[in-house]
Amino acid sequence: MIEFERPSEAGGETMSVVDMVRQAARDNPRAEAVVCGETRRSWEAFDARVNRVANALLELGLQKGEPVAILSPNSAEFAETFMGILRAGGCVTPLSTMASPDALERMLADCGARFLFLAEAYRGLAGQALAALPLKVISMDFAAPGLVNYGTLLASAGVEDPMIPIGMGDRFNLIYSSGTTGTPKGILHDHGLRAAQMERIAISGYDQNARTLLSTPLYSNTTIVAFLPTLAGGSTVHLMGKFDARRWLELAEAERITHTMLVPVQYKRILDIPEFDDFDLSDMRVKWSTSAPLRQDVKRDALNRFPGTLTELYGLTEGGGITMLPAHEHPDKLHTVGRPAPGSDIRLIDEDGREVAPGEVGEIVGRSPTMMAGYFGRDDLTESFLWRDDRGRVYFRSGDMGRFDEDGFLILSDRKKDMIISGGLNIFADDLERALLEDPDVADAAVIGVPSDQWGETPLGLVVLRPGARRGAEEIRAAVNVRLGKSQRLSGLEIRSDLPRSTIGKILKRELRAPYWQPQPA
């Protein structure tokens, strides 16, 4: 593993997340820790089950830092297994339920996991891996010959805390990219990174009276960065097995939710519920958004109608530089993703690795106390991800393009690898998408580069229309092109019923591009 120095918080971190959660259970044993569906666990019960998971794994022979995989929808069992693996000294490896069977097998082979906690919903998805790899499978919510039953396993395990020593450099989790080709990259986080993230417990009000509602998958870092502070602060985490906008509102009202982390597409769907204003969300204190840019119009709508503060986070699963936009404090900066968070150093560089002049667009690189340990077993990929300044300090390359405005707020342009190069000119798809989304007939939009004999590639718009839209593709394209620069104009526009998105709301542009770039038969 490539070693590099990360900035440290003043005084350094001395308490691990494992210790924080352990202390929370001691401080408030009768309060609720985890709620999911009909299952409600007090801190005392949750802590005991975490201990049972940890002891069961140790009895099975788990070694310090060894990856333990989980393939499951959100559940109370997922939460306690997550924390139990950590308490046993293992490395949590939550797997994407959106992965293909091939990709899932490659993830498991790459990390070398010997243990897999598996939910019945994904038995089919895991079938190929189970046939190919020597895994000990713990069936979480079903029974099958040859598998270890979760309930039976916990019933026979000890309830005492194993008190495994945890160091800040020890492995915490592996999060795999959800690519469909090649071996997905395993992003390795250590306990130091996760401990540094717990600074937001106090400033965000994750106290014993806080109730966080999470509806994105626990295999996603988007969810984990809200899940962990909630538990470490002694609060209550409410998990949704599957997101549904109306059900989210019902839960937020009934459970008097105070905190939430939502991705942009979820904000839009929640706010679009016709009866949104009829729900009592007056207990809501703190709302977070991350994983993709939150559209300016959605931010404004949320500020006007959705109680509580709204803060957008921009950053990478790998860590590095982070920006924060407290939208409620800066309603005139909704087109940005905010300024660098405390402890974050963000620079913009050109293709030659030189910092760009103020106001110019460049690739975003960042450095902070929250930086991954590296790509698991891939020093080559880790090295290519690094940029070093003239003092030799390491920054992470984001692959995103952006510029700072005169007040130091970061304005995103596009993904560097998604940039459209037409006739030798760089076209930022995000600029075109913003123009499309300003059209009154457009509900959702994506712009991709497609092959062009004349220009090499050219921008194509893909849109979902609003209900009641009266204009067709050509009329919308013409209206939008009038507002774009000559080199930016859309060569075509197609209407779609929807746009493919990941479980955390990112538009899957690779899927959109694939049909246009596939080799044509001779």
Secondary structure, DSSP 8 states (H G I E B T S, - for coil): ---------TT---S-HHHHHHHHHHH-TTSEEEEETTEEEEHHHHHHHHHHHHHHHHHTT--TT-EEEEE--S-HHHHHHHHHHHHTT-EEEE--TTS-HHHHHHHHHHHT-SEEEE-GGGHHHHHHHHHHS--EEEESS---TTSEEHHHHHHTS--S-------TTSEEEEEE---SSS---EEEEEHHHHHHHTTHHHHTT-STT-EEEE-S-TTSHHHHHHHHHHHHTT-EEEE-SS--HHHHHHHHHHTT--EEEE-HHHHHHHHTSTTGGGS--TT--EEEE-SS---HHHHHHHHHHS-SEEEEEE--TTB---EEEETTT-GGGTTS--EE-TT-EEEEE-TTS-B--TT--EEEEEE-S-B--EETT-HHHHHHTEEE-TT--EEEEEEEEEEE-TTS-EEEEEEGGG-EEETTEEE-HHHHHHHHHTSTTEEEEEEEEEEETTTEEEEEEEEEE-TT----HHHHHHHHHHTS-GGG--SEEEE-S---B-TTS-B-HHHHHHHHHS----
